[in-house]
């Protein structure tokens, strides 16, 4: 859609993820209950996890446990790093605060651009304290929640009225994709889903800065500061940078009892995860890595 193309690369990426989820929401009886907004550069944390002694079968129970806590972990972003965008400069704090505010502005469209709920203060605290919750743990979406959320952003008021009370996400083929097709979603799209959950589903942001330290830019799970105790949070996924720092002893080792299941951004640590070898293989320029 033209309005999505106008939103630029990050906006297109956000739309692509939501459109993929919309497809999954139409898979009928027996379809998935959850989706996740992830990039493609993923690996299993332990390649043996799908074997007889692996822990992959703990994925759904752990996801249910995470969701039942009604908590989104987040850490404060500070001004320790600044970045030059050519015509202007921003610190990590100011950049991430703008992203959080942008997502809340999008969510407020469902409420006539005015937030009157008592829970609005929780999202405002997220903005004021720059509590960045993007990808601090697996960015899952519950399709029941998505079914209650998405109709509020459709241009047809009658559709919103019909579905406002919430419906099962199963729908005829094309229903959710048609709804999502014309929507321009904010970048770092999982933040708006989380904010919706805080406003309407009883969730809260948990400030874990005392455990992870301040973030300099983005999430502590992307580029953790030395000594960050991510092990204490038992995330379902971590970045390639977290894994490398744990292996190198720059942060405490990750849990063996409740380990991560996935690693994202593995291409940021190409030497550690041999991603260049895989790229060469896919391009027909080398053998399959072992």
N, C-alpha and C positions, 0 to 999 in steps of 0.2 A: 504493500500500500504506500501511496505517495507520502502520507503524513508520517509513516514510519521511516521511510528513506530520508526524510528531512531531519529526522532526529539524530542522524549520524551513526557511527560505528557501534558505540556502546548502547544506543537506543535500539539499533537493529538486533544486537545480541540479546537484549532483554526481551524483545518481541519474539525472537526465535525460540527462546526457552519457554515462554508462556504458550506459544502456539503448539510446541511439542507436548506440553502438558495437556492442552485442550484436546489433542488427538487421543492421548491416553485416557482422558475422562470419558471418551465415547466407546470404549472397548467392550462395554456390556457386562453382563453378569460374569463374574470370575475375573474381571479386569482388576488392575492394581488399585490399592487404596491410597498409595502415596506416589509422588514423583520427587525428583530432585533437580535443582537448577545448577548444573555443573558444566564445566568445560570438558573437552575431550581428552586432555592430557592427564589421564588417571592411570594408576596402577594399584594392584593389591598391595597392602602394607607387607604382607608375608605371602609369597607366591604359593606356599603350601596351604593357605587358608581354605581352599576348596577341596582339599584332600580329606582323608579319613580322620586325620588328627587336627584338622583346621578348625577355625572358629567362625567361618563365614555364616554358619547356621544361627549365630547369635545376632545377626544383622537386624532382623525384624524385632526380636525382643528388646534389643538395645534402643532401637528407634522408638518403640512404644514407651520405653522407660524415659527417654529424653523428652518426648512430647508430653507425657503425663506430669513431668516436673513443672511444666508451663513456664520455663525459664529459657531466655536467650542470653548466653554469656556475652559480655562486651567489655572492652577496656577503653580507657580514656586515651585520646590522641594528644600529643603535646606539640610544641613549636620547635622541637630540636632540629628538624630538617626543613629546609625550604627548597622550592623547585622553581626553575625559570621556564616559563611557557612562552618566552619571546617577548610578547607585548606586556606581560605582567608576571609577577611572582606570587606564590602562595606557600604558606607553610603546610605541613601535613595536617595540622589541626584545622586550619581554615578550609582546606580542600575537602576534607572528610565531613566537616560540619555542613558545607554546602550540599554535599551528596545526601546526607541525612535529611536536611531541610527540604531538598527537592522531592524526596520520596514522600515525606509527610504532606507536602503540598498536593501531590498526586492523590494520596489517600483521602484528603479532605474534600475532593470532588464528590465523593460519595455522600458527604454530609452538607452539601451546599456551601462548601468552602469555609464553613464555620465549625469549630469543634466545641461542643457544649458538654460533653461527657466529663464526669469526674476523673476519668482515666486519661484525659488529654494531657494532664500534668506529667504523666509518666513519659509520654513521647517528647514533651517539651524539655523534660530533664535530660532525655537522651540527646537532644539537640544542644542544649546549653552546656552539658558536660562532655559533648563529643564522644559519646559511648558508641564506638563502631562495632557493630555486631555482624558484619558481613563475613561469612565463611569462617566464623570462629568455631563452628561445628557443621556437620553435614547440612546443607541448605535444603531441607525437605519441605514439601508442600503436601498437606493433607487435602485430598480432593473433596471431602465433605466441606471443609472450610472454604476452599476455592469456589465451590458451588454457591456458597452463601455470599461470597465476596464479589465475584466478577460481574454479576448482573447490575450491581450498583453503578458500574462505570460505563454501561451501555447507553447510547444516546436515546433509546426508546424508553420512555417512562413507563409504558404499559408492561414492558418486559420486566422492569425492576419490580413493579407491583405484583406481577404474577409470581415471581421467584423470591420475593423479599423474605418470606418465612423460611426459606432454605429448602432445597430439594436434594434428593439423592443425585450424585454427579453422573449417573448413567443417563444417557440421553441418546436420541436418534443420531445417526451419523451426520456430522456437519453442524450440530447444534452449538457446541462449545467453540468449535473452530470458527464458525460464522460470527459468534459473539466477540471472540478475541481478535479477529482479523483486522478490524479497523481501529483497534486501541493502540495508542502510543504509550508504552510503558516507560517508567523512569529507569535510568541506568542503575546498576547495582540493585537489581530488581527484587532480590529476596528481602531487602530492607522494608519495602512497602508491605510485603506479605506479613513480616514480623510486626510491623506497626499496626496493621489491621488486627492481628491476633491480640495485641496489647489492648487495643480499643474495644474489641468485641468478644474476645474468647477467653479473657481472664489471664493472659500471659503478662510477664514482666521482664524487663532487662535486668540482668544481674551484673553488677560492676565487679569485675575480677581483676582490676588493676593491681590490687595488693598481691595477687598471685603471679601475674604475668609481667608486671611493670607497664609503663605507658607505651603505647605504640607511637612510632615516629611518622608512620604513613600507612594507611590501610589497617589491616587486621594483625594482631599479634600472632595469629596462626599462619600468616604469610611470611613475615620476617620477624621472628621473635628476638627480643633483646637477650643478651647473655644472662644466664641464670634464671630465665623465665621458667616457672614451674608448671608447664603445660601438663606434665604427668598428673598433677593433682586434679585436673579437670576431666580426664578420661574422654577426650573427644573421639568421635567415630571416625574422623578423618583429620589429617594434618597435611601441611605442605611439604614439598620436597626439601625446602630449606630447614624446616623443623627436624625432619629425619636426619639430615646431614649434620646439623648442629648437635643433635643428641648423640650421634655416632662419634662425633669429634670431641665430645665432652664439654661443649660450650653451654649446653643446657642439660638439666638432669635427664637421665635415660627415661624413655617412655615405658609405660606400664606393661608388664608381661602378663598380669592377671586379667587386665581389661585393655588390651592394646587397640590402637587404631585399626580400622579395617581397610581404609583407602588412603592413598596419597595423591594429592592434587598438585598441579603446577610442576610436574616432574621434569618438564623441559627447561625449567629454570636451573636445574642441577643436572645438566646433560651428562657430565662425566660420572656422577654418582649412579645415575639410572640408565646409562648407555642409550639415551634417547637418540643421539646422532647415529648410532648403529642401526636402530630401528628405522629411522628416516631413510637411511641408505638402502636398507632392505626393501622398504615399500617402493622406493624409486628404481628398484632393480639394479642397484649399484653395489650390493654386498650380500653376504650370506645372512641367514636368519640368526639373530643373537640368541645365546643360550642363557 
